[in-house]
Amino acid sequence: GGQGVAKGYLNRDDLSATQFVVDPFSASENALMYRTGDLVRWRADGNLEYLGRND
């Protein structure tokens, strides 16, 4: 994340809109989430298991 991610989206409103989406888990109504492309699943023990990439 951070500056390295931001540079690729500077002045790219179309791309930003597809990758930065509303965060349904945040109490802040303007919070966004970044779609990383990582594919995970919840395990029965409550942990996330990394399955790979979807891009």
Phi, psi and omega in degrees: 000203176073210185299324180298322177287315185301322182301322181289346183248358180299125181061025178238068183302323180297314180290319179301319182295331180275334185259333178253108186243162179302133180271106182287351183263352184267146175282341179278128184288346180257007183289143179238157173243150177260127178279104187283334187094355178284141178248122181225168173218153175283133175267161181301333180276004178092354179272160174266140177247123179285126183252343181138206182245153177243018177233000000 
